[in-house]
Amino acid sequence: MDRFLFLALCMSACGGSTTRFEQVWRAPNAEAQRVVTLYESQDGAMRRTVEDKLARQLTSRRIIAVPAHRVLGAGDLHDHASARQALIDSGFDSVVVVRLIGTEMYPGDRSTMATWGASWPTSYEDYVFESPVVRLETTLFSLRDDTMLWSARSRTADAQSTNEVIDQVTSLVAATLQRQGVAITTAQR
């Protein structure tokens, strides 16, 4: 029974989507204390979903974060200068912006193995399985001087849903901002 459970856990760990950073850049002495999360999209529901999830991920790490849709109106997004000033006047020092770079289908591994039953491996060497790839860019800007503090490009492969991509990217971004000391937690102040 233990062997079966171990194999099942290994197989589940190998399956599913994966999100990783392809590029990460950090400005020297980059620091954000009160963050607004913003997703650039014409789709209002998607914008609110991404902003809410990223703010929740940051807040769960004791980083002060608020979704942009709670402090800015839809019209504010079209005027960068007035939106920036409104955020500064509300006491925020930075904004983390997420935007979709693109999606594509990527050919999978030619030597994919499938298992039938518990011990009958079958190879599909003549087939190529395509997997979806989603790339997002996430950038943290200082509101004080409108400069870039941190930026990363993420790549998510084999996601089964948009929510899966959002969950993985927001979790990775929040964890990295905290680990690199860019987003200051309430305990560090």
Beta strands, then each sheet from edge to edge (+ up, - down):
strand 1: 18-26
strand 2: 34-39
strand 3: 64-67
strand 4: 94-107
strand 5: 113-116
strand 6: 120-123
strand 7: 130-142
strand 8: 148-157
sheet 1: 1+ 8- 7+ 4- 2- 3-
sheet 2: 5+ 6-
end
